[in-house]
Amino acid sequence: MGIKNKESAGAKPDPIIADELKTRVKDNELACAVAFHIAKSVQADPARIGDTADLMNIRLAKCQLGLFGYKPEKKIVKPETDIDPKIREAIVGELADGKLSCVKAWGISATHGIPKLKVGNICEALGIKIVKCQLGAF
């Protein structure tokens, strides 16, 4: 996911996405929630939004799982102290190689009606790494 070597790939920003980014980026940062809003509005895969932001040297920020893009600490995820056993079971049931994908974390959030940040906090408490950012940040 993501463009690893944008210069040698000769990749260019998607013009439709680039126009959207130009109007919504603040301080050269694109919040995760805004990126997903753009993806929905232009009917594009979130990874294309992340790739276009990367090509435009725009930083992704404010991960909805709390993992990156916050100031000054960089992340806001904190270990959850009160973990519902049903949520723990749902997370453990979605692990692949002991890790939880971002898309699976979002699915757990939606299915159980809890904030995405809470899923991130529970994973932090359980020592579970979240992988495969849908925007390509990690």
C-alpha positions in Angstrom: 0.0 0.0 0.0 1.3 3.5 -0.8 3.8 4.7 -3.2 7.2 3.6 -2.0 9.4 5.5 -4.5 7.3 8.2 -6.1 10.1 9.8 -8.1 11.2 6.6 -10.0 7.7 5.4 -10.4 6.9 8.6 -12.4 3.6 8.7 -10.5 1.5 11.9 -10.7 -1.2 13.0 -8.3 -4.8 12.1 -9.3 -6.1 15.5 -10.5 -9.6 15.1 -9.0 -8.3 14.0 -5.6 -5.6 16.7 -5.8 -8.2 19.4 -6.3 -10.1 18.1 -3.3 -7.0 18.0 -1.2 -6.0 21.6 -2.1 -9.3 22.8 -0.6 -9.2 20.7 2.6 -5.6 20.4 3.7 -4.7 22.6 6.7 -1.1 23.3 7.6 0.0 20.8 5.0 -1.7 18.0 6.9 -4.7 15.8 6.0 -6.7 14.4 8.8 -7.7 10.8 8.5 -11.4 11.6 8.8 -11.1 14.2 6.0 -9.3 11.7 3.8 -12.1 9.2 4.2 -14.7 11.9 3.5 -12.8 12.8 0.3 -12.6 9.1 -0.7 -16.4 8.8 -0.3 -17.1 12.0 -2.1 -15.0 11.1 -5.2 -15.7 7.4 -4.9 -12.1 6.4 -4.6 -10.3 3.8 -2.6 -8.8 5.4 0.6 -5.3 4.2 -0.5 -5.6 6.5 -3.6 -6.2 9.4 -1.3 -3.2 8.5 0.7 -1.1 8.0 -2.4 -2.1 11.4 -3.9 -1.4 13.1 -0.5 2.0 11.5 -0.5 2.7 12.7 -4.1 1.8 16.2 -3.0 4.0 16.0 0.1 1.0 16.3 2.4 1.3 14.6 5.7 -1.4 12.3 7.0 -2.6 13.3 10.5 -5.0 12.5 13.3 -5.4 8.8 12.8 -8.9 7.8 14.0 -7.4 4.8 15.8 -5.1 7.3 17.7 -1.8 5.8 16.2 -0.2 8.9 14.6 -0.5 12.5 13.6 -1.1 14.3 16.9 0.9 17.0 18.5 3.0 17.1 20.5 3.0 13.3 21.4 2.5 12.0 17.9 -0.1 9.5 19.1 -3.0 9.6 21.5 -3.7 5.9 21.9 -3.6 4.9 25.6 -4.1 1.5 27.1 -7.8 0.8 27.8 -8.3 -0.2 31.4 -11.9 -1.6 31.2 -12.1 -4.0 28.3 -15.4 -5.6 27.4 -14.8 -9.3 27.0 -17.0 -9.3 23.8 -14.7 -6.7 22.2 -11.6 -8.5 23.3 -13.0 -11.7 21.7 -13.9 -9.8 18.5 -10.4 -8.4 18.2 -8.7 -11.7 18.9 -10.9 -13.4 16.4 -9.8 -11.0 13.6 -6.0 -11.3 14.2 -3.7 -12.4 11.5 -0.2 -13.3 12.6 -1.0 -11.7 16.0 -1.8 -8.3 14.3 -5.1 -6.5 13.6 -5.5 -4.7 10.2 -6.9 -1.2 10.2 -9.9 -2.2 8.2 -10.7 -5.0 10.7 -10.3 -2.5 13.6 -12.8 -0.2 11.9 -15.2 -3.1 11.4 -15.1 -4.0 15.0 -15.8 -0.3 15.9 -18.8 -0.3 13.6 -20.2 -3.7 14.6 -19.9 -3.0 18.3 -20.9 0.7 18.2 -17.7 1.9 19.8 -15.3 4.7 18.8 -12.4 3.7 16.6 -10.1 5.2 19.2 -11.4 2.8 21.8 -10.5 -0.1 19.5 -7.0 1.4 19.3 -6.8 1.8 23.0 -7.9 -1.8 23.6 -5.3 -3.1 21.2 -2.7 -1.0 23.0 -3.7 -2.6 26.3 -3.5 -6.1 24.8 -0.2 -5.4 23.1 -1.7 -6.0 19.6 -0.2 -4.1 16.8 -2.5 -2.5 14.2 -1.2 -2.8 10.6 -2.1 -2.0 7.0 -3.4 1.6 7.3 -6.1 2.1 4.7 -4.5 5.4 3.7 -1.0 3.8 3.4 0.6 5.6 6.4 1.9 2.3 7.8 
